[in-house]
């Protein structure tokens, strides 16, 4: 039984209590103003009961000449007010039922919301300094012509204008040729203050050194100061960057969009260090960027873009692309872009995309391959083949065993091969092999080498039944306690948080890690697939059955990635294709599967650069950056997202050295930024829409 008292149902004799709501509405949160621009705002508030609300506003307190009412009843209210004059203060109130707010104010931003376009392009160098001192590449000339037809308000170039610094006279001529090519684009720009700005790249910033040319030596003494020369050639760049970076790190605002450019390729007369140091993003630049973007948000911009030459991050283990292998054979391993597999299959590739079959001279299944002074492939019945690194002729070598060989590793002075029944072979040259005593009868499937924190170097071999063996010299082996009985198929050395870390993987999602190779700890992989191979360049990347790919930065937290295939993935390598140390992963597997994935641009000072990269990323996230747009692209992909921020890649000449044939036209309309990736004829090849993250 229940009685009604003061509008509330009260329980009697143990019956349930049932509340009866009253009719009065209360504002429980707000009102607040969001998405302030030059012509509109969004007002939000929350009530405890659903009912359509309204907003009144005007230019003075108590005089509200305009009203906008919601169409539907709701608890969470949101009303957009449009067609407002810019840089004007308004008073407003909200109302829902009888609930009314007090008077509040907002001020519109001081810019126009009219739609506009801007362009970005980059990495347009030619094949030599001599070529670039005479003319820009035909591809870049076509890009300029295509961009002119679109009439962007301004253009950003993300560096690598020409092949690279030579003697002063040739370098000045390269600048002259480049500036002449872009002049027609400058003349069509609506933003006459900064119609064409440049985030400097390594090719115009790395020093011309007497007797060295490329400046790849720490003792390099520049023939001239590249930083000063850049500023002399482009005196019209914004001059609001941090001290020491004026003209190369800068920012500007056009209508509702703020643009900031970083200088991660800085090299001046006071920085006589190696070429690799060009990729440092110094604290002074990050500190300036943090303050600059905060000020832009304070000015109520709707979009923020950051430009720079090198990638801030690349999708290690995230974006996998299938290559055409031309075979249905199972591929077990890959090294130096040579993949080996069943029935003596050997494939080679120059670009990781197109693969060519080579004659192996055997029908034995090849299960491992390593690159040292020679390519060495190993396989069933003790098969060992060698080939010059740049050749295609494979020679069979005597192994002294009939046991299947499952893996091989090339160290600085020694090849080590492992196989069934505890087989271990060593060779100083890949030609002459010696059997070693492993102390186990378990099949051994993989071997690697790495150094511990104390500088002690170990070989590590793993195999069936959770077998883990270690050795200082690959001759005397010691069994280590293993926390698993699962078969282990892959092992690698790597690092986490700047400290050495070893990882082994195996059946049923098994992952083990060790800091010293002696004590191994199981990790939670989150999968039950058999895991077959692992490598570590900047992060750990694991391949497994059913197309499984796992990545981890610390060896503890593992993330599953989409490989795009269901084939069993059996081998992986991290490959450095050129002198600029751009790199990629190549994975191989069943049914002739070959996948490639770009890797983060690593350089000599890896630990420092990674911490800089992470801090830079945090700044971008903190200020709601729409996209980081970069050049120096040795990655054939358009864009990808990390932590909600798009990194847009614009450039691909680093591999082909004939000029990049892509550019991007951005259309800004209110809170929407639409990127259209263009070919050099102005045809759209890819479109991506990004919504503003500004509050």
N, C-alpha and C positions, 0 to 999 in steps of 0.2 A: 504494500500500500504506500502511496506517496501523496504528500500535500504540497501545494504550491505556496511558497512564501517569498514575497518580494521578487517575483519573477524567476525563482529558482526551484526546481524540483528537488525535494528533500527525501532521502530514503527512510522508510519506516520498516521496522521488524526485519532488518537484514537485507531488504531488497536493494538492488543496485542504485547507486547515485547517478542521476542523469541531469546534466546541466542544461538549462534553457537560456539561450543567448538573448540579450536585450537588443534593442533596435539602434542604439547610439553607436556611431562610428568614431574611431580614434585614429589619428595619424601616429603611427608607431616609429616611423623613420623618415627623415628628410623634412622638407624638400632639399634636393641637391641639383646642381647643374653640371652636365657632362657634355663632352663633344662640342666645346665652344669653338666656333670658327668666326670668319668675318661676316657671316650672314645668317647663322642659325645656331641654336643651342638645343639640348635635350634636357628636360626637367623630369626628375624622378622622385617618387615618394612611395611609402608603403602604409597601408591601412590594415586594421584588424578584421574588416569585413569587406566583402567584394561589392563594389559599386563604381560606376563610371565617375571619374573626377574631371576637374577642369583647372586651367591655369589662366590667370589674368595678369596682364603686364602693361606697363607704361613708362614714361620717362621721368615721372616724379612720384614720390611716395603718396599713396592714397588716391592717385589718379591713374586708373588702369583702363586704358582705352581699347585694349584688345583682349579677346577671350578665345581659348581653344579648348574644346571638350572632347574627352575620350568617347569612342563609339561603344565600347563594351565594358561590362562590369569586371573588375579585377582587384586583386589585393596589391599587386605590384604595378604601380602606375608609371607611365612613361609618355611624355608629350613632347613632340618636336616643334619648336617655334622657328619659322623660316622667314625669309625676306626681311631680315633685319639690317639696318645700316651698320657699317663697320665702325669699330672704335667708339661705341656708344654704350653708356651705362643705363640699364633698365631696372625698375623695381617690379617685383612680381609677388603673387600669392597663389597658393594652391587651395582647392576645396574639394572635399568628397562628402556628400551628404551635408550634415551640419558642421562637420569638422573643417576648420580653416587654419591655415598657417599664419604666422606673422609675416610682416613685410621682409623680403630678401632682395638682394641685388645681384646682377651679373653684368659684365662688360664684354662686348663682342671684340673679336680680334681686329688688329689693324692691318688687314690685307683683303684682297679680293678673292672670292671663291670661284672665279671663272675657270673653267677647265683649260688645261694647257698640256703640252707634250714636251718632253726632253729626251735626249738620246744619250746612250753610252756605247763606247766601243773601246777596243784595246788589243794589244799584242799584234801590231800590224807591221812588224819589222820584216825586212827581206832577208835574202840569203847571205849577204856580205856587206861590209861597210862600203866597199866600192860601188855595189849596186845602189845602196841607199843614198849615196852621195850624188847620184845622178837622177834618180826618180823613185817615187814611192811604188809599192807593188801595184799591179793592175787591180788586185782584189781591194786594196784600200782605196784606190781612186774610185772604184765602183761603189764602195760603201759611202764615201763622201757624197757622191752624186745622188745615191738613193736617199741619204739623209736630207740633203737639200730639198728634195721633192716633198718631204714630209714637214718641212719648216719647223723644226723643234725650237722652243724658246731658248734653250741652251744645250750644250753638249759637254759631257764629261768623258775624258780619255783616261783609261786605267793603266797606262804605261807600256813600255817597250815600243817606243816610237820608231826606232830603227835598230839596226843590227847590233851596234855597240860602239863605244868610244874607241877611236883610233888616235892618230896624231891630231893636234888641235885643229889644223886647217880642215882635215877631212871631217871631223866631228862638227865643226861649224857649218860645213857645207850640207851635212845630213840634216841639221836643224833647219837650214834655209829651205831645203827641198820639202821637208815636212810642213813648215809654216806656209809655204806657197800652196800646198795641196789643200790645206784646211781653210784658207782665206775665204773662199766662196761660201763655206758653211757659216763662218763667223758673220759675214755680211748679211745673211738671212735671219740671224737670231733676233728674237724679240727682246731678250734680256741683254741689252747692250753693255751693261756694266761688267758682266762676266759671261760672255757668249761661249767661250771654249776654255775649259780648265783641265788640268792634267794632274793625275796622281802619278808621280814619277816611278818608273820601273827600273829593274836592275840593269837593263841594257844601256840606258842613258846615264845611270848613276855609277856603274862599276868603273873603276879607274883604268885609264890607258897608262900602262906601265912600260917603261923602257925595257925591252928585251923579253917582256912577258906577254904583253898584248891583252890577255884576258884578266890579268890581275888576280890569279888564283893562288898567289903566294903571300904568306904573312909578311914577307920583307918588301912587298911591293911599295914603291915610291911613285905616286901618281905624277904623270907628266904635266897635269893641270888639275884644278879642283873641279870635279864634276858638279858639285852642288852649286858653286858660284856660277859656273857656266850655264847651268839650267836656269837660274834666276836671271842671268843676263839675257838669255834668249827669250824668256817668257816673263817680262817685268810686270805684266798686267794681272798676274795671279793674286788672289786675296792675300793680304799681309797680316792676318790676325791669328796666326798659329803660335805655338810656343817658341820661346827664344831658341835660336839655333836651327829652326825649321821654317822660318818665314818664307812663304811662297811655295813650300812643298807640303806642309800640313796647314789646312785652312778650312774655312766654312763660309757659307753664304745662305741667305734665305730668299726664295722667290715665291711670292704669293703665299700659299699655305704650306709650302714645302721647304724643309731645311736640309741642306747638303753639307756634309763634312767629309774631308779627304785626309787620310793619314799618310805618313811617310814611313814606310817600313823598308825602304831601300836606301837609307841615308848613307852617303859617303862623301866626306869633305876632306879638306887638307889636314884636319886634326884627327882623322880616323884611318890611319895607315895600317889597317889590319886586313885579314883575308877576305876573299870574295864571299865566303859563307856568311860573314857578319852583316852583309847587306840585308839579311832578312830579320834583323833585330827590330822589334817594336818597343822602343824605349819607354821607360816610365813617364818621362816628360810628355811624350805624345799621348799616352793613355790618360794621364792626369788632365791634360788640356782637353781631350775629347770628352771626358766625364763632365767637366765644368761647362763646356760648350753645349753639349746636348741638354744639360739641365736648364741652361738659359733659354734654349730653343723651346723647351716644354713650357717654361714660364711665359714665353711669348705666345703660347697657345697655337703652335703650328699643328697641322693635322697629319703631316707625313715627315719622317726623318729617314734619310738615306745616308749611308756611310760608304765611301769608296776607298779602295786601296789596291796596290798591285798584287801582292801575294795572297793566296787563299788564307783565311783565318782558320778554317778547319776544312777538312775533307771527309767524305763519308767512309771512314775506315770500316769495311765489312758491312756497309749499309746498302749501297746501290750496286747491284750485280747485273752485269750484262752478258748475255749468252753470245759466244763466238761460234762461227761455223768451223767445225773441226774436219768435216769431210769423212768421218769414220763412225762406225757404230761399235768399234772395239772399246772395251773397258780401259780407261786410262788411270794408272795408279799413282803416278808421281810426275812432278814438273820442276825443272830448274833451268835457269838461263833461257827461258822460253823454249825449252825442249821438253815435250811431254812423251812419256813412255807407257806402254800398256800390253795388252794381251796379244799373243801370236807375233811377238817381235815388233809391235807397232811403235814407230817413233815419228813424232810430228815436230816441226819447228816453225817459228814465227818471228817476224821482225817487228810487228806492231801489237801482238797479242790478240788481234782480231782475225787475221787471215793466216791459216795454218797449212803447211805443206808436208806431205808424207815423205819420209826419208827411207832409204834402204838400210835395214839393220843387219841383214845377213843371217838372221836367226828366226826361228818360229817359237822360241821359248818366250813365255810371258815375262815381261820386264816390269819389276815392281818398285824400283827405286832409281833415282838419278841425282847426281850432285855435280856442281860446277866448281872446279879448282883451276889448276893450270890446264886441265883437260876436262871435258864432260865425261863422266863415268856413269854408265847404266848397269844395274845388276838385276838378276832375275832367277827364274827357275833352273834347277839342275846345275847351280853354280855358275850360271852365265854372267860374264863381265864383258862389257863393251866400252871402248873409249873413242872419243872424237875430239878434234880441235874445237875450241870455243866458237870459232867463226866458220867451221867447216861443215861438211855433210857426209864425210866418209867415216864409217864406224868400223873399228877393228876389234876382233874378239881376242880376249886375253885369258891366259890360264889362271884359274882361281885355286886349283888344288882341292876343290870340294865338289860333291854332287848334290849337296843340300841346297834347297831353295834359298835364295838371298832376297830379303824383303825390304831392306833399306840401306842407304849409304849416305855418308856425310863427308864433306870436305872441310878440314880444318886448315890452319895456316901452313902446316908442314906435313899433314898426314890425311890420307883417306881411310875411313873406317866403314866396313860393310858388316851387316848383321843378318842372320837368317835362322833357319829351322835347327832344332836340336842344339841350341846354344851356340851356333856358329858365329865366330867373329874373325874377320880378316882385316889386316892393315896393309897399307901400301904408301910409300913416300911419293910415288909418281903416277899412280893409277895403272901401272903396267905390271909391276912385280908385286905379288901378294903373299902375305905370310899368315898362317893360321895362328890364332891366339887362344888361350885357355879361358873360357868364360866362367867355368864352375857351375853351369846349369845345363839341363837338358830341355828347358822350355824353349819354345820358338821365340826368337827375338825379332821384333817388327820395325823398330825405329831407333835411331841413334843421333845424338847431337853433342855439342860442346858449348861450354859457357863458363864464365868466371863468377865466383862468389864475391861478397862484399870485401872480404879480406884479400882479394886478388888471386885466390887459388883457382886454377883452371881444372875442370873435370870434363871427362866424357861421360855421358849418361846414355845407357841403352835400356829399352823397355820391351816387354813381351807378354806372352800369355801367362795366365794365372797371377797377374799383378806383378810380374817380375820387374825389378828395378836394379840395375847394376851401375856402378860408378868406377871410374879409373882416372888416375892422373896422366897416364901415358898410353892408354888404349891397349896395354899388354897385360897388366895385372888388374884383375877386376874383382870388385867386392859387392856382394849382394846386400841391398839395403832393405830394412823393414818396410813393408808395403801395407797400407791400410785397406787394400782391396785384393780380391782374388779374380776380378774381372780382367779379361785380356786387354792389354794396353797396346794401342796402335800408333800413337804419335807422341812426340816429345819435342820441346823447344826451350831455348833460353830466352829470357826477356827481362823486363824491368817494370816496376810499379812504384810510383812516388819516388823515382830516382834511385831505387834500390833494386839489386838483382832479384829476379824471380824466375823459377823454372816451372814449367807446366807439362803434365802428361795427361793424355786423354785415352778413353777406351770404351768398351762395350757398356750398354745400358746407361748411357749418359755420364759415365765416370769421368771426373776431372780431379786431378791431384796437383797440388802446388808445393814448392819447397824453396826456401831461401838459401839453403846451403847444400842441396842435393842429398843430404843424409837423412833428414826428417821430412816426411811427406804428409800433407794434410788433405783430406777429401773436401771438395767444395760442392755446393748445390748447383747443378747445371740447369735444373728446371725442365730437362727433357729425358726421355727414356731411349732415344735413338742411340745406335752405336756411333761413337765419335772416332774418326779415323785419322785425322791429321790436325796439327796445330802449328801456328807460326806467331811471331811477335815482332812487329816493326815499331809501332808507336802504341798499339794496343794488341791484346791477344785476340786472334781470330781462329776459330775451330770449325772444321768441316765434318759432316757426318752423313749417315744414311738418310734417305728420303729428302735430300736437299737441305738438311739441317745446317744452319750457320749460327754460331754463337760468337759474341764479342764481349770483351771485358777490359776495362782500363786498369783494374787492380788485381785480377785473378780471383776475386771473391764474388763480386756481383756480375752475373752473366745475363746477357740480353739476347734473345732469339731475333734473328733478322730474316728477312724474306729473300731467298736466293733466286726465286722465280723458276725453280726446277724441283721435280720430285726424284730425280736420279740420285743414287748414292754418290756422295762426294768423297773422294779417297785421298787426294793430295792437294797441297797448296804451297805456293812460294810467294815471297815478297820481292818484287823486281824493280831495279833502278834502271830505267831505259836510257837516260842521257846524263850529260855532265852537270845539268842543273839540279839533279837529285830529285826531280819529280818521280813519283813511284806509283806502283800499282800492285794489287794482288792478282794472282792467277790461280784458279782452282780447277781441278780435273776430276772426272769420275766415270761412272758407268754410262754406257750408250754413247761414248764419245763426247760426253759433256765437258765443255770448257767455258768457264765464267771468268770475267775480269771485273775488278773493282778498283776505283782510284784510292790512293792512300794519301794521308796528310803529307804536305810538303815538308819533309824533314831535312834538317841541315846539321852542320857539325855541332853547334851548341844546342842540341836537342832539348835537354832539360830546361834550359833557360827559355827557349822559344816556346815550349809547351806552356810554361807558367805564364808567359806573356800572352799567348793565345787565349788561355783560359780567363785571364783577367780582362782582356779585350772583349771577349764574349760576354762576360758578366756586365760590363758597361753597356753593351748593346741591349742586353735584356732589360737592364734597369731603366732604360729610357725609351723602351718601346719602339726600337728601330724597325722599320718596315723590311729593309733588306741591306745586306752588305754586298756590294758589287765589286768584283775583282777581276783582274787579268791574270797574267802568268799562268795561263791555263794549259796544262798538259792532260786535261781531263775532258773527254768528249761528252759532255752532258750540259744541260741548260741550267738547272737549279736544283737545290735540295734544301731541306729545312732541318735545323737543329735547334731544339729548345724553343720552337715557335718563331724563329728568325730565319728568313730566307737568305741563303748565300747564292747570289746570282753570278754565274760564271760567264765571262765574255772574252773569249780569246782562245785560239788553239794553234797558233803558229809555232809553238815551241817544238813540236815534233816534225812538222812538214817544212818549216822555214821558207814558206812562200807567202806569208801573210794570211791572217785570219779572215775568213769570208763571212763572219757573222757580226751583227750588231743588234742593239735593242732600242726600241722606241717605247717610252713610258708615257702613258696617258693618265693624268691626275684629274679626277673628277670627284669633288667632295671627299668622302672618306675612302674612296676606292682608287687604288693604283693598279693599272693594267699593264703588264709587261708583254710586249710582242717581240719575240726573237725573230730577227730578219736575216735573210740571206743578202748577198751583195747586190741583188737586183731589186731589193725592197719587198720581196715576197715573205709573208708570215710563215714561219716554220714551227712555232710553238707559242702558246699564249698562257699566261698565268695571271690570276687576279689576286691581289693582296689587299686586305682590309686594314685600315689604320688601327694601330694599337694605342693611340693616344686617348687619354681619359676624356 
